[in-house]
Amino acid sequence: MRFIIIKGYDNEDIAVNASNITSIKMMGNHVAFCMSGDIPITTQFTNIEAAVDYIQRASSITLTQGV
């Protein structure tokens, strides 16, 4: 499982399992990630190409167990 961080439309950080992205589409003027079995996530990307490029290049999140 590979998690990446994206910025949602409202500037919130969202950890996304890159394997669960089923499609990326324009919803009005916004790019949205469609996730398997979930509602679309509206993002700050300006076009689909930029979103795909980011997914391919983004660093994975390292999860550590808190003390």
C-alpha positions as CSV (number, residue, x, y, z in Angstrom):
1,M,0.0,0.0,0.0
2,R,1.5,3.4,-1.0
3,F,0.1,6.5,0.6
4,I,0.7,10.0,-0.8
5,I,-0.3,13.4,0.5
6,I,-2.5,15.6,-1.7
7,K,-4.1,19.0,-1.0
8,G,-7.8,19.0,-1.1
9,Y,-9.8,21.8,-2.6
10,D,-10.2,23.4,0.9
11,N,-6.4,23.3,1.5
12,E,-6.6,20.2,3.8
13,D,-3.9,17.5,3.6
14,I,-5.3,14.2,2.5
15,A,-3.5,10.9,2.7
16,V,-4.5,8.9,-0.4
17,N,-3.8,5.2,-1.1
18,A,-2.5,5.6,-4.6
19,S,-3.6,2.0,-5.5
20,N,-7.2,2.9,-4.8
21,I,-7.4,5.7,-7.4
22,T,-9.7,4.4,-10.1
23,S,-9.9,7.5,-12.2
24,I,-9.1,11.2,-12.3
25,K,-11.6,13.5,-13.9
26,M,-12.7,17.1,-14.3
27,M,-15.7,18.0,-12.1
28,G,-16.6,21.5,-13.3
29,N,-13.4,23.5,-13.0
30,H,-11.8,21.1,-10.5
31,V,-9.8,17.9,-10.8
32,A,-11.2,15.1,-8.7
33,F,-9.7,11.7,-7.7
34,C,-12.3,9.0,-7.9
35,M,-11.5,6.3,-5.3
36,S,-12.7,2.7,-5.3
37,G,-15.8,2.6,-3.1
38,D,-15.6,6.2,-2.0
39,I,-16.8,9.7,-3.0
40,P,-14.5,11.7,-5.3
41,I,-11.9,13.9,-3.7
42,T,-11.8,17.4,-5.2
43,T,-8.2,18.7,-5.4
44,Q,-6.3,21.9,-6.2
45,F,-4.8,20.4,-9.4
46,T,-5.6,22.6,-12.4
47,N,-5.5,19.7,-15.0
48,I,-5.5,16.0,-15.2
49,E,-2.0,15.8,-16.6
50,A,-0.6,17.6,-13.5
51,A,-2.4,15.2,-11.2
52,V,-1.1,12.1,-12.9
53,D,2.4,13.5,-13.0
54,Y,2.2,14.2,-9.2
55,I,1.0,10.7,-8.4
56,Q,3.8,9.2,-10.3
57,R,6.5,11.4,-8.7
58,A,5.1,11.9,-5.1
59,S,7.1,10.5,-2.2
60,S,5.3,7.8,-0.2
61,I,4.3,8.6,3.4
62,T,6.2,6.7,6.0
63,L,3.9,5.7,8.9
64,T,5.5,5.4,12.3
65,Q,4.0,4.2,15.5
66,G,3.6,7.0,18.1
67,V,4.8,6.5,21.7
